[in-house]
Amino acid sequence: LSLKFGDVGNLKGLVIRFLLTTSYYELSVQNWFSLHRLQLLYNHSIQATFNATRIYAPASYSYHCDHVSSLQRYDALLIPSSANDLSKLWEVTFIDFQVMSWN
């Protein structure tokens, strides 16, 4: 899932990309989806990548959280993907975040 914002301030072609995965779990006898990774792109290249943790739900439901963030005060569900990545320069917070599987 990609959200394209165009030009925002000095950021040319800002895109927020959500990489979702689906898996079948026999114990629950249903498909689940999870947010695997979040990428921030601008100037037509990936600038920051965050691994997502604990963001998942059964495919027939939606996931909702008051704050999905890279900040510790909001329990940091978004973790910089590596020490070499520019994600350490970003603070990302989504308020009243909700996502639903397309399956």
Biopython code that builds the backbone (N, CA, C, O; Angstrom):
import numpy as np
from Bio.PDB.StructureBuilder import StructureBuilder

atoms = [
    (1, "LEU", "N", (0.859, -1.158, 0.000)),
    (1, "LEU", "CA", (0.000, 0.000, 0.000)),
    (1, "LEU", "C", (0.906, 1.222, 0.000)),
    (1, "LEU", "O", (1.792, 1.337, 0.848)),
    (2, "SER", "N", (0.694, 2.139, -0.944)),
    (2, "SER", "CA", (1.507, 3.350, -1.033)),
    (2, "SER", "C", (0.619, 4.577, -0.959)),
    (2, "SER", "O", (-0.418, 4.655, -1.617)),
    (3, "LEU", "N", (1.044, 5.537, -0.144)),
    (3, "LEU", "CA", (0.388, 6.843, -0.076)),
    (3, "LEU", "C", (1.321, 7.837, -0.745)),
    (3, "LEU", "O", (2.444, 8.050, -0.288)),
    (4, "LYS", "N", (0.856, 8.445, -1.829)),
    (4, "LYS", "CA", (1.673, 9.389, -2.580)),
    (4, "LYS", "C", (1.183, 10.803, -2.304)),
    (4, "LYS", "O", (0.013, 11.119, -2.520)),
    (5, "PHE", "N", (2.094, 11.656, -1.822)),
    (5, "PHE", "CA", (1.752, 13.015, -1.448)),
    (5, "PHE", "C", (2.265, 14.067, -2.416)),
    (5, "PHE", "O", (1.912, 15.238, -2.278)),
    (6, "GLY", "N", (3.072, 13.700, -3.374)),
    (6, "GLY", "CA", (3.671, 14.704, -4.254)),
    (6, "GLY", "C", (4.760, 15.455, -3.511)),
    (6, "GLY", "O", (5.489, 14.861, -2.717)),
    (7, "ASP", "N", (4.881, 16.743, -3.755)),
    (7, "ASP", "CA", (5.915, 17.554, -3.116)),
    (7, "ASP", "C", (5.397, 18.124, -1.804)),
    (7, "ASP", "O", (4.333, 18.743, -1.764)),
    (8, "VAL", "N", (6.157, 17.912, -0.727)),
    (8, "VAL", "CA", (5.815, 18.433, 0.595)),
    (8, "VAL", "C", (7.045, 19.176, 1.104)),
    (8, "VAL", "O", (8.030, 18.554, 1.501)),
    (9, "GLY", "N", (6.988, 20.501, 1.093)),
    (9, "GLY", "CA", (8.152, 21.287, 1.499)),
    (9, "GLY", "C", (9.333, 20.990, 0.598)),
    (9, "GLY", "O", (9.230, 21.078, -0.625)),
    (10, "ASN", "N", (10.448, 20.641, 1.203)),
    (10, "ASN", "CA", (11.656, 20.303, 0.447)),
    (10, "ASN", "C", (11.675, 18.859, -0.039)),
    (10, "ASN", "O", (12.586, 18.463, -0.765)),
    (11, "LEU", "N", (10.682, 18.073, 0.354)),
    (11, "LEU", "CA", (10.619, 16.671, -0.043)),
    (11, "LEU", "C", (9.896, 16.561, -1.381)),
    (11, "LEU", "O", (8.702, 16.846, -1.470)),
    (12, "LYS", "N", (10.599, 16.160, -2.390)),
    (12, "LYS", "CA", (10.019, 16.044, -3.732)),
    (12, "LYS", "C", (9.502, 14.622, -3.931)),
    (12, "LYS", "O", (10.263, 13.657, -3.853)),
    (13, "GLY", "N", (8.215, 14.504, -4.186)),
    (13, "GLY", "CA", (7.624, 13.194, -4.449)),
    (13, "GLY", "C", (7.574, 12.319, -3.217)),
    (13, "GLY", "O", (8.031, 11.177, -3.264)),
    (14, "LEU", "N", (7.030, 12.818, -2.106)),
    (14, "LEU", "CA", (6.964, 12.041, -0.864)),
    (14, "LEU", "C", (5.995, 10.868, -1.019)),
    (14, "LEU", "O", (4.858, 11.042, -1.457)),
    (15, "VAL", "N", (6.461, 9.678, -0.656)),
    (15, "VAL", "CA", (5.653, 8.458, -0.681)),
    (15, "VAL", "C", (5.881, 7.713, 0.629)),
    (15, "VAL", "O", (7.018, 7.539, 1.065)),
    (16, "ILE", "N", (4.790, 7.278, 1.249)),
    (16, "ILE", "CA", (4.882, 6.393, 2.412)),
    (16, "ILE", "C", (4.386, 5.032, 1.949)),
    (16, "ILE", "O", (3.242, 4.888, 1.517)),
    (17, "ARG", "N", (5.253, 4.042, 2.044)),
    (17, "ARG", "CA", (4.948, 2.699, 1.545)),
    (17, "ARG", "C", (4.814, 1.725, 2.716)),
    (17, "ARG", "O", (5.724, 1.594, 3.534)),
    (18, "PHE", "N", (3.677, 1.050, 2.785)),
    (18, "PHE", "CA", (3.407, 0.035, 3.805)),
    (18, "PHE", "C", (3.531, -1.330, 3.145)),
    (18, "PHE", "O", (2.788, -1.630, 2.211)),
    (19, "LEU", "N", (4.458, -2.163, 3.613)),
    (19, "LEU", "CA", (4.627, -3.499, 3.063)),
    (19, "LEU", "C", (3.925, -4.491, 3.975)),
    (19, "LEU", "O", (4.357, -4.732, 5.102)),
    (20, "LEU", "N", (2.836, -5.062, 3.471)),
    (20, "LEU", "CA", (2.003, -5.985, 4.231)),
    (20, "LEU", "C", (2.257, -7.417, 3.762)),
    (20, "LEU", "O", (2.544, -7.657, 2.590)),
    (21, "THR", "N", (2.146, -8.355, 4.691)),
    (21, "THR", "CA", (2.256, -9.767, 4.350)),
    (21, "THR", "C", (1.036, -10.503, 4.898)),
    (21, "THR", "O", (0.394, -10.042, 5.841)),
    (22, "THR", "N", (0.728, -11.637, 4.305)),
    (22, "THR", "CA", (-0.349, -12.485, 4.821)),
    (22, "THR", "C", (0.207, -13.873, 5.069)),
    (22, "THR", "O", (1.096, -14.338, 4.356)),
    (23, "SER", "N", (-0.326, -14.528, 6.084)),
    (23, "SER", "CA", (0.096, -15.886, 6.446)),
    (23, "SER", "C", (-1.116, -16.659, 6.940)),
    (23, "SER", "O", (-2.044, -16.088, 7.513)),
    (24, "TYR", "N", (-1.093, -17.959, 6.710)),
    (24, "TYR", "CA", (-2.142, -18.823, 7.222)),
    (24, "TYR", "C", (-1.613, -19.524, 8.470)),
    (24, "TYR", "O", (-0.525, -20.100, 8.450)),
    (25, "TYR", "N", (-2.389, -19.473, 9.561)),
    (25, "TYR", "CA", (-2.010, -20.131, 10.804)),
    (25, "TYR", "C", (-3.020, -21.233, 11.112)),
    (25, "TYR", "O", (-4.202, -20.971, 11.336)),
    (26, "GLU", "N", (-2.531, -22.458, 11.118)),
    (26, "GLU", "CA", (-3.413, -23.602, 11.334)),
    (26, "GLU", "C", (-4.088, -23.569, 12.700)),
    (26, "GLU", "O", (-5.244, -23.972, 12.828)),
    (27, "LEU", "N", (-3.380, -23.094, 13.718)),
    (27, "LEU", "CA", (-3.949, -23.060, 15.061)),
    (27, "LEU", "C", (-5.222, -22.208, 15.116)),
    (27, "LEU", "O", (-6.186, -22.576, 15.788)),
    (28, "SER", "N", (-5.225, -21.093, 14.425)),
    (28, "SER", "CA", (-6.418, -20.239, 14.408)),
    (28, "SER", "C", (-7.326, -20.536, 13.214)),
    (28, "SER", "O", (-8.432, -20.004, 13.125)),
    (29, "VAL", "N", (-6.862, -21.373, 12.313)),
    (29, "VAL", "CA", (-7.603, -21.796, 11.121)),
    (29, "VAL", "C", (-8.049, -20.579, 10.285)),
    (29, "VAL", "O", (-9.184, -20.520, 9.811)),
    (30, "GLN", "N", (-7.150, -19.633, 10.123)),
    (30, "GLN", "CA", (-7.471, -18.471, 9.297)),
    (30, "GLN", "C", (-6.205, -17.735, 8.862)),
    (30, "GLN", "O", (-5.121, -17.930, 9.412)),
    (31, "ASN", "N", (-6.385, -16.891, 7.863)),
    (31, "ASN", "CA", (-5.299, -16.036, 7.393)),
    (31, "ASN", "C", (-5.169, -14.817, 8.296)),
    (31, "ASN", "O", (-6.158, -14.288, 8.803)),
    (32, "TRP", "N", (-3.932, -14.387, 8.485)),
    (32, "TRP", "CA", (-3.623, -13.178, 9.236)),
    (32, "TRP", "C", (-2.805, -12.270, 8.330)),
    (32, "TRP", "O", (-2.078, -12.748, 7.458)),
    (33, "PHE", "N", (-2.923, -10.952, 8.536)),
    (33, "PHE", "CA", (-2.057, -10.025, 7.825)),
    (33, "PHE", "C", (-1.209, -9.287, 8.844)),
    (33, "PHE", "O", (-1.594, -9.146, 10.005)),
    (34, "SER", "N", (-0.070, -8.824, 8.407)),
    (34, "SER", "CA", (0.788, -8.033, 9.280)),
    (34, "SER", "C", (1.471, -6.940, 8.476)),
    (34, "SER", "O", (1.764, -7.099, 7.291)),
    (35, "LEU", "N", (1.714, -5.828, 9.153)),
    (35, "LEU", "CA", (2.542, -4.782, 8.564)),
    (35, "LEU", "C", (3.977, -5.206, 8.833)),
    (35, "LEU", "O", (4.410, -5.283, 9.984)),
    (36, "HIS", "N", (4.703, -5.479, 7.768)),
    (36, "HIS", "CA", (6.062, -6.002, 7.873)),
    (36, "HIS", "C", (7.095, -4.867, 7.922)),
    (36, "HIS", "O", (8.060, -4.914, 8.684)),
    (37, "ARG", "N", (6.864, -3.856, 7.095)),
    (37, "ARG", "CA", (7.867, -2.794, 6.958)),
    (37, "ARG", "C", (7.190, -1.507, 6.490)),
    (37, "ARG", "O", (6.169, -1.545, 5.803)),
    (38, "LEU", "N", (7.765, -0.382, 6.864)),
    (38, "LEU", "CA", (7.340, 0.940, 6.417)),
    (38, "LEU", "C", (8.531, 1.609, 5.755)),
    (38, "LEU", "O", (9.630, 1.623, 6.309)),
    (39, "GLN", "N", (8.316, 2.160, 4.574)),
    (39, "GLN", "CA", (9.388, 2.866, 3.872)),
    (39, "GLN", "C", (8.961, 4.291, 3.576)),
    (39, "GLN", "O", (7.815, 4.536, 3.199)),
    (40, "LEU", "N", (9.875, 5.225, 3.744)),
    (40, "LEU", "CA", (9.663, 6.621, 3.379)),
    (40, "LEU", "C", (10.532, 6.905, 2.161)),
    (40, "LEU", "O", (11.744, 6.695, 2.186)),
    (41, "LEU", "N", (9.901, 7.382, 1.107)),
    (41, "LEU", "CA", (10.608, 7.698, -0.127)),
    (41, "LEU", "C", (10.392, 9.163, -0.464)),
    (41, "LEU", "O", (9.294, 9.693, -0.287)),
    (42, "TYR", "N", (11.422, 9.807, -0.941)),
    (42, "TYR", "CA", (11.289, 11.122, -1.544)),
    (42, "TYR", "C", (12.445, 11.324, -2.492)),
    (42, "TYR", "O", (13.449, 10.614, -2.430)),
    (43, "ASN", "N", (12.298, 12.287, -3.362)),
    (43, "ASN", "CA", (13.284, 12.492, -4.434)),
    (43, "ASN", "C", (13.516, 11.186, -5.190)),
    (43, "ASN", "O", (14.618, 10.930, -5.675)),
    (44, "HIS", "N", (12.469, 10.359, -5.287)),
    (44, "HIS", "CA", (12.430, 9.127, -6.076)),
    (44, "HIS", "C", (13.379, 8.042, -5.587)),
    (44, "HIS", "O", (13.824, 7.211, -6.380)),
    (45, "SER", "N", (13.697, 8.033, -4.298)),
    (45, "SER", "CA", (14.507, 6.947, -3.750)),
    (45, "SER", "C", (14.108, 6.684, -2.293)),
    (45, "SER", "O", (13.579, 7.563, -1.613)),
    (46, "ILE", "N", (14.372, 5.463, -1.829)),
    (46, "ILE", "CA", (14.051, 5.096, -0.451)),
    (46, "ILE", "C", (15.007, 5.825, 0.473)),
    (46, "ILE", "O", (16.225, 5.739, 0.315)),
    (47, "GLN", "N", (14.453, 6.541, 1.435)),
    (47, "GLN", "CA", (15.267, 7.317, 2.355)),
    (47, "GLN", "C", (15.319, 6.719, 3.754)),
    (47, "GLN", "O", (16.302, 6.894, 4.475)),
    (48, "ALA", "N", (14.262, 6.014, 4.135)),
    (48, "ALA", "CA", (14.220, 5.434, 5.480)),
    (48, "ALA", "C", (13.346, 4.187, 5.451)),
    (48, "ALA", "O", (12.324, 4.140, 4.767)),
    (49, "THR", "N", (13.770, 3.177, 6.209)),
    (49, "THR", "CA", (13.014, 1.933, 6.307)),
    (49, "THR", "C", (12.891, 1.557, 7.778)),
    (49, "THR", "O", (13.873, 1.550, 8.520)),
    (50, "PHE", "N", (11.663, 1.246, 8.183)),
    (50, "PHE", "CA", (11.381, 0.817, 9.546)),
    (50, "PHE", "C", (10.778, -0.575, 9.508)),
    (50, "PHE", "O", (9.894, -0.851, 8.698)),
    (51, "ASN", "N", (11.251, -1.449, 10.378)),
    (51, "ASN", "CA", (10.608, -2.741, 10.571)),
    (51, "ASN", "C", (9.455, -2.537, 11.543)),
    (51, "ASN", "O", (9.597, -1.842, 12.549)),
    (52, "ALA", "N", (8.323, -3.141, 11.242)),
    (52, "ALA", "CA", (7.147, -3.011, 12.093)),
    (52, "ALA", "C", (7.051, -4.213, 13.022)),
    (52, "ALA", "O", (7.345, -5.339, 12.622)),
    (53, "THR", "N", (6.638, -3.971, 14.266)),
    (53, "THR", "CA", (6.479, -5.048, 15.236)),
    (53, "THR", "C", (5.072, -4.995, 15.824)),
    (53, "THR", "O", (4.519, -3.916, 16.037)),
    (54, "ARG", "N", (4.513, -6.143, 16.077)),
    (54, "ARG", "CA", (3.219, -6.301, 16.757)),
    (54, "ARG", "C", (2.063, -5.588, 16.062)),
    (54, "ARG", "O", (1.124, -5.142, 16.722)),
    (55, "ILE", "N", (2.123, -5.478, 14.735)),
    (55, "ILE", "CA", (1.024, -4.880, 13.983)),
    (55, "ILE", "C", (0.455, -5.969, 13.090)),
    (55, "ILE", "O", (0.919, -6.163, 11.966)),
    (56, "TYR", "N", (-0.545, -6.676, 13.587)),
    (56, "TYR", "CA", (-1.136, -7.790, 12.845)),
    (56, "TYR", "C", (-2.560, -8.045, 13.324)),
    (56, "TYR", "O", (-2.951, -7.642, 14.420)),
    (57, "ALA", "N", (-3.327, -8.731, 12.465)),
    (57, "ALA", "CA", (-4.719, -9.053, 12.799)),
    (57, "ALA", "C", (-5.204, -10.153, 11.859)),
    (57, "ALA", "O", (-4.621, -10.360, 10.795)),
    (58, "PRO", "N", (-6.264, -10.855, 12.243)),
    (58, "PRO", "CA", (-6.867, -11.809, 11.308)),
    (58, "PRO", "C", (-7.290, -11.072, 10.029)),
    (58, "PRO", "O", (-7.730, -9.924, 10.087)),
    (59, "ALA", "N", (-7.156, -11.727, 8.897)),
    (59, "ALA", "CA", (-7.423, -11.086, 7.607)),
    (59, "ALA", "C", (-8.856, -10.587, 7.477)),
    (59, "ALA", "O", (-9.117, -9.672, 6.697)),
    (60, "SER", "N", (-9.777, -11.162, 8.215)),
    (60, "SER", "CA", (-11.177, -10.737, 8.126)),
    (60, "SER", "C", (-11.484, -9.558, 9.062)),
    (60, "SER", "O", (-12.631, -9.116, 9.139)),
    (61, "TYR", "N", (-10.483, -9.055, 9.764)),
    (61, "TYR", "CA", (-10.648, -7.934, 10.689)),
    (61, "TYR", "C", (-9.703, -6.801, 10.299)),
    (61, "TYR", "O", (-8.941, -6.920, 9.339)),
    (62, "SER", "N", (-9.757, -5.719, 11.040)),
    (62, "SER", "CA", (-8.806, -4.637, 10.840)),
    (62, "SER", "C", (-7.939, -4.503, 12.086)),
    (62, "SER", "O", (-8.285, -4.990, 13.162)),
    (63, "TYR", "N", (-6.815, -3.838, 11.915)),
    (63, "TYR", "CA", (-5.911, -3.526, 13.025)),
    (63, "TYR", "C", (-6.084, -2.050, 13.332)),
    (63, "TYR", "O", (-6.097, -1.225, 12.418)),
    (64, "HIS", "N", (-6.219, -1.706, 14.610)),
    (64, "HIS", "CA", (-6.332, -0.312, 15.021)),
    (64, "HIS", "C", (-5.430, -0.063, 16.222)),
    (64, "HIS", "O", (-5.321, -0.904, 17.114)),
    (65, "CYS", "N", (-4.785, 1.100, 16.238)),
    (65, "CYS", "CA", (-3.944, 1.493, 17.360)),
    (65, "CYS", "C", (-3.966, 3.021, 17.467)),
    (65, "CYS", "O", (-3.968, 3.720, 16.454)),
    (66, "ASP", "N", (-3.983, 3.527, 18.693)),
    (66, "ASP", "CA", (-3.981, 4.977, 18.894)),
    (66, "ASP", "C", (-2.730, 5.630, 18.326)),
    (66, "ASP", "O", (-2.799, 6.718, 17.755)),
    (67, "HIS", "N", (-1.572, 4.960, 18.483)),
    (67, "HIS", "CA", (-0.310, 5.498, 17.988)),
    (67, "HIS", "C", (0.535, 4.362, 17.411)),
    (67, "HIS", "O", (0.851, 3.400, 18.112)),
    (68, "VAL", "N", (0.894, 4.472, 16.155)),
    (68, "VAL", "CA", (1.924, 3.621, 15.560)),
    (68, "VAL", "C", (3.077, 4.563, 15.286)),
    (68, "VAL", "O", (2.958, 5.492, 14.487)),
    (69, "SER", "N", (4.204, 4.319, 15.958)),
    (69, "SER", "CA", (5.250, 5.327, 15.987)),
    (69, "SER", "C", (6.643, 4.715, 16.075)),
    (69, "SER", "O", (6.814, 3.549, 16.431)),
    (70, "SER", "N", (7.624, 5.534, 15.743)),
    (70, "SER", "CA", (9.026, 5.170, 15.952)),
    (70, "SER", "C", (9.536, 5.712, 17.294)),
    (70, "SER", "O", (10.688, 5.482, 17.663)),
    (71, "LEU", "N", (8.681, 6.426, 18.013)),
    (71, "LEU", "CA", (9.080, 7.053, 19.271)),
    (71, "LEU", "C", (8.819, 6.143, 20.467)),
    (71, "LEU", "O", (7.780, 5.487, 20.537)),
    (72, "GLN", "N", (9.761, 6.104, 21.405)),
    (72, "GLN", "CA", (9.630, 5.260, 22.594)),
    (72, "GLN", "C", (8.423, 5.646, 23.451)),
    (72, "GLN", "O", (7.803, 4.774, 24.061)),
    (73, "ARG", "N", (8.086, 6.914, 23.508)),
    (73, "ARG", "CA", (6.953, 7.323, 24.350)),
    (73, "ARG", "C", (5.634, 6.727, 23.863)),
    (73, "ARG", "O", (4.658, 6.680, 24.612)),
    (74, "TYR", "N", (5.603, 6.272, 22.605)),
    (74, "TYR", "CA", (4.421, 5.592, 22.064)),
    (74, "TYR", "C", (4.675, 4.103, 21.863)),
    (74, "TYR", "O", (3.996, 3.459, 21.064)),
    (75, "ASP", "N", (5.640, 3.561, 22.575)),
    (75, "ASP", "CA", (5.943, 2.126, 22.557)),
    (75, "ASP", "C", (6.642, 1.647, 21.281)),
    (75, "ASP", "O", (6.742, 0.439, 21.064)),
    (76, "ALA", "N", (7.118, 2.539, 20.448)),
    (76, "ALA", "CA", (7.965, 2.260, 19.277)),
    (76, "ALA", "C", (7.643, 0.955, 18.562)),
    (76, "ALA", "O", (8.381, -0.023, 18.679)),
    (77, "LEU", "N", (6.547, 0.943, 17.828)),
    (77, "LEU", "CA", (6.208, -0.210, 16.997)),
    (77, "LEU", "C", (6.954, -0.188, 15.668)),
    (77, "LEU", "O", (6.963, -1.188, 14.950)),
    (78, "LEU", "N", (7.577, 0.932, 15.332)),
    (78, "LEU", "CA", (8.386, 1.069, 14.122)),
    (78, "LEU", "C", (9.845, 1.216, 14.526)),
    (78, "LEU", "O", (10.222, 2.178, 15.196)),
    (79, "ILE", "N", (10.663, 0.249, 14.110)),
    (79, "ILE", "CA", (12.069, 0.182, 14.512)),
    (79, "ILE", "C", (12.953, 0.415, 13.285)),
    (79, "ILE", "O", (12.737, -0.219, 12.252)),
    (80, "PRO", "N", (13.947, 1.314, 13.373)),
    (80, "PRO", "CA", (14.852, 1.503, 12.231)),
    (80, "PRO", "C", (15.409, 0.162, 11.767)),
    (80, "PRO", "O", (15.800, -0.672, 12.583)),
    (81, "SER", "N", (15.442, -0.041, 10.447)),
    (81, "SER", "CA", (15.828, -1.340, 9.903)),
    (81, "SER", "C", (17.311, -1.651, 10.088)),
    (81, "SER", "O", (17.690, -2.820, 10.165)),
    (82, "SER", "N", (18.148, -0.627, 10.159)),
    (82, "SER", "CA", (19.571, -0.855, 10.397)),
    (82, "SER", "C", (20.212, 0.421, 10.916)),
    (82, "SER", "O", (19.654, 1.511, 10.790)),
    (83, "ALA", "N", (21.374, 0.269, 11.492)),
    (83, "ALA", "CA", (22.100, 1.430, 12.022)),
    (83, "ALA", "C", (22.585, 2.339, 10.896)),
    (83, "ALA", "O", (22.817, 3.528, 11.116)),
    (84, "ASN", "N", (22.740, 1.787, 9.691)),
    (84, "ASN", "CA", (23.250, 2.557, 8.558)),
    (84, "ASN", "C", (22.147, 3.270, 7.783)),
    (84, "ASN", "O", (22.434, 4.083, 6.904)),
    (85, "ASP", "N", (20.909, 2.976, 8.097)),
    (85, "ASP", "CA", (19.768, 3.542, 7.395)),
    (85, "ASP", "C", (19.490, 4.963, 7.882)),
    (85, "ASP", "O", (19.786, 5.288, 9.032)),
    (86, "LEU", "N", (18.938, 5.795, 7.040)),
    (86, "LEU", "CA", (18.606, 7.168, 7.416)),
    (86, "LEU", "C", (17.383, 7.262, 8.326)),
    (86, "LEU", "O", (17.002, 8.360, 8.733)),
    (87, "SER", "N", (16.775, 6.141, 8.644)),
    (87, "SER", "CA", (15.571, 6.152, 9.479)),
    (87, "SER", "C", (15.847, 6.730, 10.868)),
    (87, "SER", "O", (14.921, 7.223, 11.512)),
    (88, "LYS", "N", (17.070, 6.685, 11.340)),
    (88, "LYS", "CA", (17.400, 7.282, 12.645)),
    (88, "LYS", "C", (17.204, 8.798, 12.640)),
    (88, "LYS", "O", (17.082, 9.411, 13.701)),
    (89, "LEU", "N", (17.173, 9.397, 11.461)),
    (89, "LEU", "CA", (16.974, 10.838, 11.340)),
    (89, "LEU", "C", (15.491, 11.222, 11.305)),
    (89, "LEU", "O", (15.157, 12.407, 11.313)),
    (90, "TRP", "N", (14.606, 10.225, 11.266)),
    (90, "TRP", "CA", (13.172, 10.464, 11.143)),
    (90, "TRP", "C", (12.454, 10.106, 12.433)),
    (90, "TRP", "O", (12.845, 9.176, 13.140)),
    (91, "GLU", "N", (11.405, 10.852, 12.728)),
    (91, "GLU", "CA", (10.446, 10.495, 13.766)),
    (91, "GLU", "C", (9.103, 10.345, 13.064)),
    (91, "GLU", "O", (8.597, 11.293, 12.465)),
    (92, "VAL", "N", (8.532, 9.150, 13.142)),
    (92, "VAL", "CA", (7.286, 8.856, 12.448)),
    (92, "VAL", "C", (6.226, 8.479, 13.474)),
    (92, "VAL", "O", (6.460, 7.626, 14.331)),
    (93, "THR", "N", (5.060, 9.113, 13.388)),
    (93, "THR", "CA", (3.939, 8.763, 14.255)),
    (93, "THR", "C", (2.639, 8.880, 13.464)),
    (93, "THR", "O", (2.351, 9.916, 12.864)),
    (94, "PHE", "N", (1.869, 7.808, 13.473)),
    (94, "PHE", "CA", (0.521, 7.812, 12.910)),
    (94, "PHE", "C", (-0.444, 7.788, 14.094)),
    (94, "PHE", "O", (-0.335, 6.930, 14.971)),
    (95, "ILE", "N", (-1.377, 8.717, 14.119)),
    (95, "ILE", "CA", (-2.366, 8.809, 15.190)),
    (95, "ILE", "C", (-3.670, 8.207, 14.691)),
    (95, "ILE", "O", (-4.104, 8.474, 13.571)),
    (96, "ASP", "N", (-4.295, 7.382, 15.545)),
    (96, "ASP", "CA", (-5.541, 6.704, 15.201)),
    (96, "ASP", "C", (-5.359, 5.880, 13.932)),
    (96, "ASP", "O", (-6.135, 5.995, 12.983)),
    (97, "PHE", "N", (-4.324, 5.052, 13.933)),
    (97, "PHE", "CA", (-3.925, 4.242, 12.781)),
    (97, "PHE", "C", (-4.849, 3.036, 12.641)),
    (97, "PHE", "O", (-5.113, 2.337, 13.620)),
    (98, "GLN", "N", (-5.337, 2.793, 11.439)),
    (98, "GLN", "CA", (-6.151, 1.606, 11.182)),
    (98, "GLN", "C", (-5.851, 1.102, 9.787)),
    (98, "GLN", "O", (-5.765, 1.878, 8.836)),
    (99, "VAL", "N", (-5.691, -0.217, 9.676)),
    (99, "VAL", "CA", (-5.453, -0.848, 8.388)),
    (99, "VAL", "C", (-6.251, -2.143, 8.345)),
    (99, "VAL", "O", (-6.438, -2.806, 9.365)),
    (100, "MET", "N", (-6.720, -2.494, 7.146)),
    (100, "MET", "CA", (-7.523, -3.696, 6.978)),
    (100, "MET", "C", (-6.981, -4.467, 5.791)),
    (100, "MET", "O", (-6.565, -3.874, 4.795)),
    (101, "SER", "N", (-6.984, -5.774, 5.892)),
    (101, "SER", "CA", (-6.517, -6.629, 4.813)),
    (101, "SER", "C", (-7.445, -6.518, 3.608)),
    (101, "SER", "O", (-8.641, -6.271, 3.759)),
    (102, "TRP", "N", (-6.902, -6.697, 2.440)),
    (102, "TRP", "CA", (-7.707, -6.665, 1.213)),
    (102, "TRP", "C", (-8.186, -8.051, 0.828)),
    (102, "TRP", "O", (-8.883, -8.202, -0.176)),
    (103, "ASN", "N", (-7.823, -9.089, 1.618)),
    (103, "ASN", "CA", (-8.254, -10.460, 1.310)),
    (103, "ASN", "C", (-9.666, -10.715, 1.753)),
    (103, "ASN", "O", (-10.181, -11.817, 1.569)),
]
sb = StructureBuilder()
sb.init_structure("model")
sb.init_model(0)
sb.init_chain("A")
sb.init_seg("    ")
for serial, (resi, resn, name, xyz) in enumerate(atoms, 1):
    if name == "N":
        sb.init_residue(resn, " ", resi, " ")
    sb.init_atom(name, np.array(xyz, "f"), 0.0, 1.0, " ", f" {name:<3s}", serial, name[0])
structure = sb.get_structure()
